[in-house]
Every structure is written in C-alpha cells, then in structure tokens.
C-alpha cells in the first residue's frame, strides 16, 4: 500500500504537477494508516501530505 503512495508521489514529481487524484489517493491511504497501522507509516504519510501542500503553494 505504501509503495503505491510513493509511486504516485514520484510520478507527480516527474510531471511537476500533482493531480487531485493523487492527493485524494494519498489522503485516503493515510487515513487508513492512521486508523490501522504503525507510527512510522503515519509519519511517512504526514510528511508526504506536507510535501504536497508545499508543492501546491509553489505553483500559485
């Protein structure tokens, strides 16, 4: 599951454009991780969400 999130993020970095689908996907995955999985996964998700937010700010 995490691998798919990473792939999504990397793919969007290549295009330098993060699609809404990718952000929604990561949010969904992270919500699941917050509920079910360990702290390290939660940290991974949180850092990716911050990364996505930063990228969006840069583009404006």
C-alpha positions, 0 to 999 in steps of 0.5 A, spaced: 500 500 500 505 504 501 509 503 495 503 505 491 503 512 495 510 513 493 509 511 486 504 516 485 508 521 489 514 520 484 510 520 478 507 527 480 514 529 481 516 527 474 510 531 471 511 537 476 504 537 477 500 533 482 493 531 480 487 531 485 487 524 484 493 523 487 492 527 493 485 524 494 489 517 493 494 519 498 489 522 503 485 516 503 491 511 504 493 515 510 487 515 513 487 508 513 494 508 516 492 512 521 486 508 523 490 501 522 497 501 522 504 503 525 507 510 527 512 510 522 507 509 516 503 515 519 509 519 519 511 517 512 504 519 510 504 526 514 510 528 511 508 526 504 501 530 505 506 536 507 510 535 501 504 536 497 501 542 500 508 545 499 508 543 492 501 546 491 503 553 494 509 553 489 505 553 483 500 559 485 
